[in-house]
Amino acid sequence: MPELIAPTTHLHDAWLDAHAEWGPGAHEDGFGLAPTDEVDSQAGFTAWVKRLTNDPDTTYQWIAEDDRVLGGIALRHSFDDYVKWAGHIGFGIRPTARQRGLATWALGGTLNQAQVLGIDRVLVVCAMHNVASAKTIERVGGILEEVRNTQHGPARRYWIELAQPTGSPRIDRNPTD
């Protein structure tokens, strides 16, 4: 049974296996991996995991099952310039774990977390050619706003309206830009 877990040094080898599956230069959404992160050594991996788990503005989670890392998902809490470009949520599933509904499941769980944070609307962005991500976003209620040209090519921008749990304050952290 898959679960959403906080990044952990316990899964170093499993994460490296997932990373290798994507291949060099590939984009792994949801992991928060920066070009300056060194993740091969235990010390570098530990520093990276510490950075992720201590980030006050983003919740990073891994999709794991039986000590295997299947993907990653990140929830950005604010509506800053980066979120206006990349969206509140970024996610990625390793190639051998795709077509199992994991992205839809993880995205649904992350939307629940956004509700708890009081976020009213969530922006999710995917590359124009990424039909699988577009279908995933639409499955959880994403409404296409537009396609924008970006420095990385055309991107689809979806908004998801979130109903707030009873008694929760409504905080508009993502006004329309």
N, C-alpha and C positions, 0 to 999 in steps of 0.2 A: 504494500500500500504506500503510495507516495506521500510525502509530507513536505511542508514548507518549513525550513529550518534557518536559523541564523548561520552565517558563514562560520566555519570552525576549522581549526588547524588539524583536527582529527581526520578530516577528509582530504588531506593534501594530495596523496597519490590518486584518489578518485577524481579530484578536481583536475589534476594534471592530465588524466586520461581523457576527460571530457574536453579539455582545452586542446589536446593533440588531435582529437577527432574533428574539431573545427578546421584545423590546419593553419599554417602560417598566414598572417595578414587578414584572416577572416574576422568579421565583426561579431562579437558575442554580447548582445544586449542583455542587460540585467545584472551583469557581474561587477560593474564599476571598475573594470580593469583599465588603467591608464597606461600610456606608452612607457612611462617611467617606472611602473611596477615591475619588480623582479620577483617572480613567483616560483622559480625552479628550486631554489634552495629553501631549506626549512626556515631559516632566518628571514629571508625575503618574503616568503609566504605568510609567516607569522605577522610581519609588519603590515602587509597588505590586509590581512583579515582584521587586524586591530584597527586599521584606518576605516574599514567598512563598518565594523560594529560600533565604532565611536562617532560615526557621522551623525550629527544632530538633525540634519536636513533631509536625509534619505534613509529609508529602511531597505536594506539589502537582504534578500532571502535566496536560499538555494532550494531547488526542487530535488529532493533526494529520495532514494528508495533502496533499501538493503545495502547501505553504505556505498551507494553509487550516485554520483552527481548527474542529474538528468538535464538540468537547466538552471537559470537564474532569473530573478525578477527584482526590480528596484522600484520603490515608490518614493518619488520626490515630493516633499511636503509643501513647498512654497510655489509661487508662480513668478519665478524670476526669468531673466532673459534665456537661460539655458532651457528651462521648462517650456517657454514659448516656442522654442525651436524643436526640442526633443520629446516634449510631453512629460506628464506626471509619472508615467509608468513606461519602463523599458523591460522587455523580456526576450528570452531566447531559450530554445530547446535544442539539445545536441542532436545531430542528424539521426542517429540510431534510435532515439526515443520519440521521434515525431510521429504524428498521426495516431496518437493514443488519447488525445483530449487533454493532455497535461497543461498546455498553454491556456486553454479555456478554464480549466480547474484553478490554476494558479492565479490567473487574472481575476477570476471571481473572488477568490480569497483576498487578494490585494485590494480589490474595490471595497470589500467589507472593512478592511483596515483604514482605507481612506475615509469611509463614513465615520468611523470612530474618531478620527482626527478632526472631523467637522468640515471636511472638504465637500462642497456642494456639487461641483462639476469637475470631471477629470478629463484632461486632454491626453489622448494616446495617438502617437504618430508612427507610421511605418512607411517604408520605401514603397513607391508606386508599384514596383514589380513584385513585391512580397505579398502575393495573393493569399497565402496561408495565414499570415498575420492579420491581413484585412478581414478575412472570414472569422478569425478568432475574435477580433475586436467587435465585429458586428454581432456575433453570437451572444456577447454579454451586454448588448444594448448600445454599442457605439453608433453614432449618427455622423455620417461624413459631412464635414463642414466644407472642405475644399481640398484641392490638390495644389500645393505650392512648390515652386522651384527653390531648391536649397543648394548649398555648396556641394552636396552629395547626390544631387539629382532630384527629380520630382518626388514629393512625399505626400501621402494621404494624411489628413488631419481629422481625427474623430473626437467628438465630445460624448461623454457618458454622464447623464444626470443621475445623481445619487439621492435617494430618499434617506433622510436622516433618522436614526433610531429615535423612538419616542423619548422626549425629555432632553434630547441633545440640542445644544445651541446650533443654529445655522451660521456658519462663518463662510463668507464669500472670499476664499483665498485664491480664486482664479477668475478674475473678471475677464470679459472678452477683450482681447487685445486689438 
